[in-house]
Amino acid sequence: MDDIVDVWAQHPTERFTQVPWLAPLLRWTQNAGPTVGRALPVEATLGAMDQAGVTTALLSAWHAPNGSLISNDEVAEVVNAHPDRFAGLAAVDLTDPVAATRQIRHAVTELGFVGVRIVPWLWKLPPNDRRYYPIYVACVELGVPLCTQIGHTGPLFPSEPGRPIPYLDEVLLDFPDLVVVGGHVGYPWMHEVLALAAKYPNFHVDTSAYALHRLPPELVDFMRGRGRGRVLFGSNWPMLSPARCLEHLDKLGLDDEARALFLAGNARRLFFKS
């Protein structure tokens, strides 16, 4: 049986499910929307993982400009209840950099979180904005990846902050030791995504928000060959279930090594170093 790590998932709070941008996202993913307006029981998230054979899921906290949607402490509560199934990714307020770096250190050193996730479209700020830079310093010092979003947005927000060049290009130049995982593939800027992957060994891509049969062909070619160590599986649960994402896994044409790296090996190398 495959070891599978889902690097982009949420266990949503009621606050998260009530944000107005969630409804068009669920339409985009053809989700029937059972989570809109209410929190999910943890059994639902575990059940979705079990259905797909997911061993471990990275649960994201979410902090928006108007406040926390899923707090670091709420993620920690779920992780602590099921430490063999979950790990946490921290989220912080970009407008308060001192507090943000303190929260990251607390999340990593005391709560055991394995990374940080910042979603640029939520802030309408590209990742080379000065407000991100203290976050990057904290990630480098603590040795954890920065997880972000690349490509267009499902929610009705501007997509420009997700364009890889020049924004992430400048970040990766300024922080050569920063490990970055760009989630949601990066379409329609696939040539820019693959150019960054060729240029920067610390830049990775995850396939969250995509069923595997809908991945851009150039990304699949990259996964089969020289990029086999650079692409990670993600679902974006509960917007997409991991089972739905993985339905056509065998059609990707990955050899055994590439398949194992994509499903779990790359994630375990980046997030679970010990």
Secondary structure as the mmCIF struct_conf table of DSSP 4:
data_model
#
loop_
_struct_conf.conf_type_id
_struct_conf.id
_struct_conf.beg_label_comp_id
_struct_conf.beg_label_asym_id
_struct_conf.beg_label_seq_id
_struct_conf.end_label_comp_id
_struct_conf.end_label_asym_id
_struct_conf.end_label_seq_id
STRN STRN1 VAL A 5 ALA A 9
HELX_RH_AL_P HELX_RH_AL_P1 GLU A 14 THR A 17
TURN_TY1_P TURN_TY1_P1 GLN A 18 GLN A 18
TURN_TY1_P TURN_TY1_P2 PRO A 20 TRP A 21
HELX_RH_AL_P HELX_RH_AL_P2 LEU A 22 TRP A 28
TURN_TY1_P TURN_TY1_P3 THR A 29 GLN A 30
TURN_TY1_P TURN_TY1_P4 PRO A 34 GLY A 37
BEND BEND1 ARG A 38 ARG A 38
HELX_LH_PP_P HELX_LH_PP_P1 ALA A 39 PRO A 41
HELX_RH_AL_P HELX_RH_AL_P3 VAL A 42 ALA A 52
TURN_TY1_P TURN_TY1_P5 GLY A 53 GLY A 53
STRN STRN2 THR A 56 SER A 60
HELX_LH_PP_P HELX_LH_PP_P2 ALA A 61 ALA A 61
STRN STRN3 TRP A 62 ALA A 64
TURN_TY1_P TURN_TY1_P6 PRO A 65 ASN A 66
STRN STRN4 GLY A 67 ILE A 70
HELX_RH_AL_P HELX_RH_AL_P4 ASN A 72 ALA A 81
BEND BEND2 HIS A 82 HIS A 82
TURN_TY1_P TURN_TY1_P7 PRO A 83 ARG A 85
STRN STRN5 PHE A 86 ALA A 90
TURN_TY1_P TURN_TY1_P8 LEU A 94 THR A 95
HELX_RH_AL_P HELX_RH_AL_P5 PRO A 97 THR A 109
TURN_TY1_P TURN_TY1_P9 GLU A 110 GLU A 110
BEND BEND3 LEU A 111 LEU A 111
STRN STRN6 GLY A 115 ARG A 117
HELX_RH_AL_P HELX_RH_AL_P6 PRO A 120 TRP A 123
TURN_TY1_P TURN_TY1_P10 LYS A 124 LYS A 124
TURN_TY1_P TURN_TY1_P11 PRO A 127 ASN A 128
BEND BEND4 ASP A 129 ASP A 129
HELX_RH_3T_P HELX_RH_3T_P1 ARG A 130 TYR A 132
HELX_RH_AL_P HELX_RH_AL_P7 TYR A 133 LEU A 142
TURN_TY1_P TURN_TY1_P12 GLY A 143 GLY A 143
HELX_LH_PP_P HELX_LH_PP_P3 PRO A 145 PRO A 145
STRN STRN7 LEU A 146 GLN A 149
BEND BEND5 GLY A 151 GLY A 151
BEND BEND6 GLY A 154 PHE A 157
BEND BEND7 SER A 159 SER A 159
HELX_RH_3T_P HELX_RH_3T_P2 GLU A 160 GLY A 162
HELX_RH_PI_P HELX_RH_PI_P1 PRO A 164 LEU A 168
HELX_RH_AL_P HELX_RH_AL_P8 ASP A 169 ASP A 174
TURN_TY1_P TURN_TY1_P13 PRO A 176 ASP A 177
STRN STRN8 VAL A 180 GLY A 183
BEND BEND8 HIS A 184 HIS A 184
TURN_TY1_P TURN_TY1_P14 VAL A 185 PRO A 188
HELX_RH_AL_P HELX_RH_AL_P9 MET A 190 LYS A 199
TURN_TY1_P TURN_TY1_P15 PRO A 201 ASN A 202
STRN STRN9 PHE A 203 ASP A 206
TURN_TY1_P TURN_TY1_P16 SER A 208 ALA A 209
BEND BEND9 TYR A 210 TYR A 210
HELX_RH_3T_P HELX_RH_3T_P3 LEU A 212 ARG A 214
BEND BEND10 LEU A 215 LEU A 215
HELX_RH_AL_P HELX_RH_AL_P10 PRO A 217 ARG A 224
TURN_TY1_P TURN_TY1_P17 GLY A 225 ARG A 230
STRN STRN10 VAL A 231 LEU A 232
STRN STRN11 TRP A 237 TRP A 237
TURN_TY1_P TURN_TY1_P18 PRO A 238 MET A 239
BEND BEND11 LEU A 240 LEU A 240
HELX_RH_AL_P HELX_RH_AL_P11 PRO A 242 LEU A 246
TURN_TY1_P TURN_TY1_P19 GLU A 247 HIS A 248
HELX_RH_3T_P HELX_RH_3T_P4 LEU A 249 LEU A 252
HELX_RH_AL_P HELX_RH_AL_P12 ASP A 256 ALA A 260
HELX_RH_PI_P HELX_RH_PI_P2 LEU A 261 GLY A 265
HELX_RH_AL_P HELX_RH_AL_P13 ASN A 266 PHE A 271
#
